[in-house]
Amino acid sequence: MNALDEKEILDNLLKITKWVYKNGSLERKIEFSKYIESIDFIYKIAIIAEKQGHHPKLTSDYKSLFIQLTTHDVRGVSQKDFQLAKAIDAIEL
């Protein structure tokens, strides 16, 4: 697996419109109405991440969740990140 170049990243972003490419990673912020909802969402992400063998950086702050995706092995964004982003987007809020 290789890191994607900027054009490949931008082309793939067209398929996951809730995400942005910033600071060398794919990023998404989600707001929840209750703290427990954010924790439940983190748990659902953890299950998917374990199955894919690819783990995001998750930052929880009360009722918001900040997600960052990069592939450390290639020192950049790869197709693994886009696959995980699509799976996260499929989780019902």
C-alpha positions as CSV (number, residue, x, y, z in Angstrom):
1,M,0.0,0.0,0.0
2,N,1.3,3.5,-0.9
3,A,0.4,7.0,0.2
4,L,-1.9,8.8,-2.2
5,D,-0.7,12.0,-3.8
6,E,-2.7,15.2,-3.3
7,K,-4.7,14.8,-6.6
8,E,-5.7,11.2,-5.6
9,I,-6.8,12.4,-2.2
10,L,-8.8,15.3,-3.6
11,D,-10.5,13.0,-6.1
12,N,-11.4,10.5,-3.4
13,L,-12.8,13.3,-1.2
14,L,-15.5,13.8,-3.7
15,K,-17.0,10.5,-2.5
16,I,-16.9,11.3,1.2
17,T,-18.2,14.9,1.4
18,K,-18.3,15.0,5.3
19,W,-14.5,14.8,5.4
20,V,-11.7,17.3,4.7
21,Y,-8.0,16.9,4.0
22,K,-6.1,19.0,6.4
23,N,-2.8,18.7,8.2
24,G,-1.8,15.6,6.3
25,S,-4.9,13.6,7.3
26,L,-8.6,13.1,6.6
27,E,-10.6,14.9,9.3
28,R,-14.2,15.0,10.4
29,K,-15.9,16.6,13.4
30,I,-19.3,15.3,14.6
31,E,-21.5,17.0,17.1
32,F,-23.9,15.0,19.3
33,S,-26.8,16.1,21.5
34,K,-25.6,14.1,24.5
35,Y,-22.2,12.9,25.8
36,I,-23.2,9.3,25.9
37,E,-24.1,9.4,22.2
38,S,-20.5,10.4,21.3
39,I,-19.1,7.6,23.4
40,D,-21.5,5.1,21.8
41,F,-20.3,6.3,18.4
42,I,-16.7,5.9,19.4
43,Y,-17.5,2.3,20.4
44,K,-19.0,1.6,17.0
45,I,-15.9,3.1,15.3
46,A,-13.7,0.9,17.4
47,I,-15.5,-2.3,16.3
48,I,-15.0,-1.3,12.6
49,A,-11.4,-0.3,13.1
50,E,-10.6,-3.6,14.7
51,K,-12.2,-5.5,11.8
52,Q,-10.2,-3.4,9.3
53,G,-7.0,-3.5,11.3
54,H,-6.8,0.3,10.8
55,H,-7.2,2.6,13.8
56,P,-8.1,6.3,13.7
57,K,-7.2,9.1,16.1
58,L,-10.3,9.9,18.1
59,T,-10.6,13.0,20.3
60,S,-13.7,13.3,22.4
61,D,-14.7,16.6,23.9
62,Y,-18.0,16.4,25.8
63,K,-20.6,16.3,23.0
64,S,-18.2,16.4,20.0
65,L,-15.9,13.9,18.3
66,F,-12.9,14.8,16.2
67,I,-11.7,12.0,13.9
68,Q,-8.3,11.9,12.1
69,L,-7.3,9.3,9.6
70,T,-3.8,8.6,8.3
71,T,-1.8,5.5,7.5
72,H,1.3,5.5,9.6
73,D,3.0,2.7,7.6
74,V,3.1,4.9,4.5
75,R,3.4,8.3,6.3
76,G,0.3,9.7,4.6
77,V,-3.2,9.1,3.5
78,S,-3.9,5.8,1.7
79,Q,-6.9,3.9,0.4
80,K,-7.2,2.3,3.9
81,D,-8.2,5.8,5.2
82,F,-10.9,6.2,2.6
83,Q,-12.3,2.8,3.3
84,L,-12.5,3.5,7.0
85,A,-14.0,7.0,6.4
86,K,-16.8,5.4,4.3
87,A,-17.5,2.8,7.0
88,I,-17.7,5.5,9.7
89,D,-20.1,7.5,7.4
90,A,-22.3,4.5,7.3
91,I,-22.8,4.4,11.0
92,E,-26.2,5.7,11.9
93,L,-26.1,8.9,14.0
